[in-house]
Amino acid sequence: NLDGVVPKQGNFTFTFDEEMVPDSVLGVWEKTKYVSFEPEIKGEFKWISANELVFSPVQKLPPATEFTAEVENEVLKYTKGKKLNIDDIKFQTALLSISNTKVFWTKTDAGAEVVKLTIELSEIVDVADFAKQIDLKSNGENIKKDLISSGQSATLDFYLPDVKKSDDDLVFDISL
């Protein structure tokens, strides 16, 4: 099930075309490194049948990350005379994306009228760090944005102090 884009949370199953282990090792979680991952993914393995190995990561995988899985010779420890002929497996987690945006007039705590931009992301991020990666333009010109949200969130809120009520029909380009 490691093909293309994988979920950030869940187990991976490796199915072999022949029996690899005796019944005595089935159903036991172990730290034996049957498969190595680059970048490293910590977790445990369990044989659920003689030809199926499950890997359970200890934590959620990071977004927008490419991985390579390499089946190690350790999977052969219960076999005799078998050799591995398995290519490395490449997979990735989903890219971070903008799922929704909202732009509207509001008032600041000080009572000033200002445009507020809300950007909803597909993942929770460190708001201050991520806000630095967002480019906001209108008609090719950079738009000043003041970050008003903080902490860890999938929603970023900005005031756009330089947008005037007379700026009719502005179209914003947001890029990550």
Beta strands, then each sheet from edge to edge (+ up, - down):
strand 1: 4-6
strand 2: 12-15
strand 3: 35-38
strand 4: 43-49
strand 5: 52-57
strand 6: 66-71
strand 7: 89-93
strand 8: 98-107
strand 9: 113-126
strand 10: 135-138
strand 11: 141-142
strand 12: 146-147
strand 13: 152-160
strand 14: 172-175
sheet 1: 1+ 7+ 6- 3+
sheet 2: 2+ 5- 4+
sheet 3: 8+ 9- 13+ 12-
sheet 4: 11+ 10- 14+
end
